[in-house]
Amino acid sequence: MTLDLDERLREHYQQRTNDLPTRGPGLDARPTLMLARAEPSTPSRLRMAVIGSAAAALILGLVVVSSVRSGDDAPATSGGPAALPLEPVLTLPDSPDLGDIPVTVAATEPVDWFRLAPDLDVSWYQPQGETSMLCWRTPVGQDCVEDRDMNTLPLMVPTGGGQLLVITRENADPEQLDLVLDDGTVLTAPMERNDQIGWGLSRFDIPVGRSVSGFGDASLAAANPAEVSGATLPPAADLNEVPVTIAAGPELSYWRWFADLDISERQTTSGDTEFCWRTPVGEGCIEHDFASPKVGLIPTDGATIALAQPAIVPIVPAPSDPNAPRSELGPTPTRVVATLSDGTTAMAELTFGDQFGPGWTRIPTSDGVTVTDARSE
Amino acid sequence: MTDPDRDLAPDPGAALAALYEAEWPKLLRVAYVLTDSLPTAEEIVQDAFVRLQSTRTPVTNPGGYLRTTVVNACRDLHRHRAVVRRTPLPVAEPTIAEHDELFDALAALPWRQQAALVLRFHVDLSDADIANALGCRQSTVGSIIRRALASLRKELES
């Protein structure tokens, strides 16, 4: 039976893709691939999705939960992978406006509601010619937000007993959701997925006075497990699983390279890219140019992380074929030589990992000493 | 032919062109099966290559990077459609003409199961590569596929 189904699937996919083109556009027209950089002013849908998610997390994550709590000062009951699901404290009554099928209604206010949880109904409506709206109601309140594609979710909704309901799209690991509070505390709650609309719902008990600063999978480990001797970054739930380049703008989208280093590559308004970082000692952006002998320097706790990569050098003599490449990667640098502010010189071997392009090394620094200059060779 | 699991160095332009030629058809098929729209699939694949190219720094395992980018984009689109499908579209995107029972059964699966089946039975990826593309643990891939096949079997027999 398994073999039959396997074969049937292969045949099904093959049939569906039989008529697809076998070559990408452009290759027939020119001998070499010419890929244009996306215009910074018109970021692609993918980049917009990244930015939209980050913006949504920022905007909706700033919900101050204390204002809707009933006043008790109970500690957070969730936390860690073994967290048990919380039960609703209050529930919504049955209502004649409840439907079994989630639909968007042409109307000027929510009409048909869909019960997502015993204490949560959601509804969609769209006034003629206007943006579709997403509404929610719980025992403690009701509100509507613009249903703008990706940006509407996550939705953080207060409900009875001082609980917070977090509605998300399907997560990479839909079994649980982590919330990071403004004091760095990570709360974990199981995520229940509604198969009808594909949304996840998690229930949290937020300590009085705390607000949500991020959500997602805080257990995401650093891509590079290299041991870090100094302080490490706190859990963050807004990390990408892979490094991505985002469009120019105020938002960043980090990838955790090391336990003490998050990076985010971002286009600049001039169409170039910059390399933004955050470590336990701060954050900033540097020019994304580590081509040897240049070195990118990032301060962290007890050390400076140095980044370097091969330079692109012209091919000598220049090829006569006008379509042939004119440049190539130069030799891979193997070490960084740094001058410290106390006048000493330090050398450190570069390591090239398999997660990210530039090579890296750490130059230990004591209190008050900084790296003033460095080169790779 | 470029090995998609190798770095693009030492000749980034030529290697990227070769990678494009080798990977584009496979990525298009994955994106098409997961989006059911050729224009959308083409756009997603093209965006993936633009993203790969725009990183500027060498990307180790560009084939895996592209697959992950494409699968993530399809997932984003799927989530977007979950909202949009509740609003009638003025113009439907082109879809395949006939939907058989397997098509319907596949469409009813959770998105991650759909993606895992495509990557396994259409692209023949290993568990490790599927795990990378889906952003899950390698040990999870087997259970995702088992659950998907069980659901399909149940649906097809009913």
HADDOCK unambig.tbl for C-alpha pairs under 7 A between the chains (distance, minus, plus):
assign (segid A and resid 9 and name CA) (segid B and resid 121 and name CA) 6.51 0.50 0.50
assign (segid A and resid 10 and name CA) (segid B and resid 121 and name CA) 5.33 0.50 0.50
assign (segid A and resid 10 and name CA) (segid B and resid 122 and name CA) 5.72 0.50 0.50
assign (segid A and resid 13 and name CA) (segid B and resid 122 and name CA) 6.05 0.50 0.50
assign (segid A and resid 17 and name CA) (segid B and resid 29 and name CA) 6.16 0.50 0.50
assign (segid A and resid 22 and name CA) (segid B and resid 25 and name CA) 5.14 0.50 0.50
assign (segid A and resid 23 and name CA) (segid B and resid 21 and name CA) 6.52 0.50 0.50
assign (segid A and resid 23 and name CA) (segid B and resid 24 and name CA) 6.83 0.50 0.50
assign (segid A and resid 23 and name CA) (segid B and resid 25 and name CA) 6.09 0.50 0.50
assign (segid A and resid 24 and name CA) (segid B and resid 21 and name CA) 6.82 0.50 0.50
assign (segid A and resid 24 and name CA) (segid B and resid 24 and name CA) 6.01 0.50 0.50
assign (segid A and resid 32 and name CA) (segid B and resid 14 and name CA) 6.87 0.50 0.50
assign (segid A and resid 32 and name CA) (segid B and resid 17 and name CA) 6.33 0.50 0.50
assign (segid A and resid 33 and name CA) (segid B and resid 17 and name CA) 5.01 0.50 0.50
assign (segid A and resid 35 and name CA) (segid B and resid 50 and name CA) 6.43 0.50 0.50
assign (segid A and resid 37 and name CA) (segid B and resid 50 and name CA) 6.55 0.50 0.50
assign (segid A and resid 37 and name CA) (segid B and resid 54 and name CA) 6.27 0.50 0.50
assign (segid A and resid 46 and name CA) (segid B and resid 73 and name CA) 6.58 0.50 0.50
assign (segid A and resid 103 and name CA) (segid B and resid 86 and name CA) 5.14 0.50 0.50
assign (segid A and resid 104 and name CA) (segid B and resid 86 and name CA) 5.30 0.50 0.50
assign (segid A and resid 104 and name CA) (segid B and resid 87 and name CA) 5.68 0.50 0.50
assign (segid A and resid 149 and name CA) (segid B and resid 80 and name CA) 5.65 0.50 0.50
assign (segid A and resid 149 and name CA) (segid B and resid 83 and name CA) 6.95 0.50 0.50
assign (segid A and resid 150 and name CA) (segid B and resid 80 and name CA) 6.04 0.50 0.50
assign (segid A and resid 169 and name CA) (segid B and resid 79 and name CA) 6.65 0.50 0.50
assign (segid A and resid 172 and name CA) (segid B and resid 135 and name CA) 6.23 0.50 0.50
assign (segid A and resid 172 and name CA) (segid B and resid 136 and name CA) 6.82 0.50 0.50
assign (segid A and resid 173 and name CA) (segid B and resid 136 and name CA) 6.98 0.50 0.50
assign (segid A and resid 197 and name CA) (segid B and resid 82 and name CA) 6.20 0.50 0.50
assign (segid A and resid 245 and name CA) (segid B and resid 51 and name CA) 6.96 0.50 0.50
assign (segid A and resid 245 and name CA) (segid B and resid 55 and name CA) 6.15 0.50 0.50
assign (segid A and resid 328 and name CA) (segid B and resid 10 and name CA) 6.25 0.50 0.50
assign (segid A and resid 328 and name CA) (segid B and resid 11 and name CA) 5.64 0.50 0.50
assign (segid A and resid 329 and name CA) (segid B and resid 9 and name CA) 6.91 0.50 0.50
assign (segid A and resid 329 and name CA) (segid B and resid 10 and name CA) 5.53 0.50 0.50
assign (segid A and resid 329 and name CA) (segid B and resid 11 and name CA) 6.95 0.50 0.50
assign (segid A and resid 354 and name CA) (segid B and resid 60 and name CA) 5.67 0.50 0.50
assign (segid A and resid 355 and name CA) (segid B and resid 60 and name CA) 6.36 0.50 0.50
assign (segid A and resid 356 and name CA) (segid B and resid 59 and name CA) 6.12 0.50 0.50
assign (segid A and resid 356 and name CA) (segid B and resid 60 and name CA) 6.49 0.50 0.50
assign (segid A and resid 357 and name CA) (segid B and resid 57 and name CA) 5.28 0.50 0.50
assign (segid A and resid 357 and name CA) (segid B and resid 58 and name CA) 4.65 0.50 0.50
assign (segid A and resid 357 and name CA) (segid B and resid 59 and name CA) 5.45 0.50 0.50
assign (segid A and resid 357 and name CA) (segid B and resid 60 and name CA) 6.64 0.50 0.50
assign (segid A and resid 358 and name CA) (segid B and resid 57 and name CA) 6.81 0.50 0.50
